[in-house]
């Protein structure tokens, strides 16, 4: 953190993380489309969950899955239920 370029390095790290998340959106779209198989789309519930969150200097930590704070426990996820339209977000912890 004492390095004069620390802020720029952290900004770059956040840009890469956001870019990866946008790329994941493209992959997730294909997954939820079930590769064009109409019958599978109508009969398959898809649950996608990442393994852990990231800490980007939250609480002074720059770690990868080594923290039990909420920012490392909050994970990206998506659920597709056939026949359901619209988006919603879970605010409570899912078990």
C-alpha positions as CSV (number, residue, x, y, z in Angstrom):
1,X,0.0,0.0,0.0
2,X,3.0,2.3,0.5
3,X,3.9,2.1,-3.2
4,X,3.1,5.4,-5.0
5,X,1.5,3.4,-7.8
6,X,-0.7,1.2,-5.5
7,X,-3.9,3.1,-6.3
8,X,-3.3,2.6,-10.1
9,X,-2.5,-1.0,-9.6
10,X,-5.7,-1.6,-7.6
11,X,-7.8,0.3,-10.2
12,X,-6.3,-2.0,-12.9
13,X,-7.1,-5.1,-10.8
14,X,-10.7,-3.9,-10.5
15,X,-11.0,-3.3,-14.2
16,X,-9.7,-6.9,-14.9
17,X,-12.2,-8.3,-12.4
18,X,-15.1,-6.4,-14.0
19,X,-14.0,-7.5,-17.5
20,X,-14.0,-11.1,-16.3
21,X,-17.5,-10.7,-14.9
22,X,-18.7,-9.3,-18.3
23,X,-17.1,-12.2,-20.1
24,X,-18.9,-14.6,-17.7
25,X,-22.2,-13.0,-18.8
26,X,-21.6,-14.2,-22.3
27,X,-20.8,-17.7,-21.2
28,X,-23.8,-17.7,-18.9
29,X,-26.1,-16.7,-21.7
30,X,-25.1,-19.8,-23.7
31,X,-25.5,-22.0,-20.6
32,X,-29.0,-20.7,-20.0
33,X,-29.9,-21.1,-23.6
34,X,-28.8,-24.8,-23.3
35,X,-27.2,-24.5,-26.6
36,X,-30.4,-24.1,-28.5
37,X,-32.1,-27.3,-27.3
38,X,-35.7,-26.1,-26.8
39,X,-36.8,-29.2,-24.9
40,X,-33.9,-28.9,-22.5
41,X,-34.7,-25.2,-22.0
42,X,-38.3,-26.0,-21.1
43,X,-37.4,-28.8,-18.6
44,X,-34.1,-27.9,-17.0
45,X,-33.5,-25.8,-14.0
46,X,-30.0,-24.3,-14.1
47,X,-28.2,-23.2,-11.0
48,X,-24.8,-21.5,-11.4
49,X,-22.8,-20.5,-8.3
50,X,-19.2,-19.4,-8.0
51,X,-16.9,-20.8,-5.3
52,X,-16.0,-17.6,-3.5
53,X,-16.0,-13.8,-3.6
54,X,-13.0,-11.5,-3.9
55,X,-11.6,-8.9,-1.5
56,X,-10.2,-5.9,-3.3
57,X,-8.6,-4.1,-0.3
58,X,-11.8,-4.4,1.7
59,X,-10.7,-4.2,5.3
60,X,-7.2,-3.7,4.1
61,X,-7.1,-7.2,2.5
62,X,-6.2,-8.2,-1.0
63,X,-6.8,-11.9,-0.9
64,X,-8.2,-14.7,-2.9
65,X,-10.5,-16.9,-0.9
66,X,-8.6,-16.5,2.4
67,X,-11.1,-14.4,4.3
68,X,-14.3,-15.1,6.1
69,X,-15.6,-11.5,5.8
70,X,-18.9,-11.0,3.8
71,X,-17.1,-9.6,0.7
72,X,-15.3,-12.9,0.3
73,X,-18.4,-14.9,1.1
74,X,-20.7,-13.1,-1.3
75,X,-20.6,-15.1,-4.5
76,X,-21.9,-14.6,-8.0
77,X,-24.8,-16.9,-8.8
78,X,-27.6,-17.3,-11.3
79,X,-30.7,-19.5,-11.4
80,X,-32.8,-20.2,-14.4
81,X,-36.3,-21.7,-13.9
82,X,-38.3,-22.6,-17.1
83,X,-41.3,-20.3,-17.5
84,X,-40.1,-17.6,-15.1
85,X,-39.3,-14.3,-16.7
86,X,-37.7,-11.3,-15.1
87,X,-34.8,-10.8,-12.7
88,X,-34.5,-10.8,-9.0
89,X,-31.7,-10.5,-6.5
90,X,-31.2,-12.4,-3.2
91,X,-30.3,-10.1,-0.4
92,X,-30.3,-12.7,2.3
93,X,-27.7,-15.5,2.7
94,X,-28.6,-18.6,0.8
95,X,-27.9,-22.0,2.5
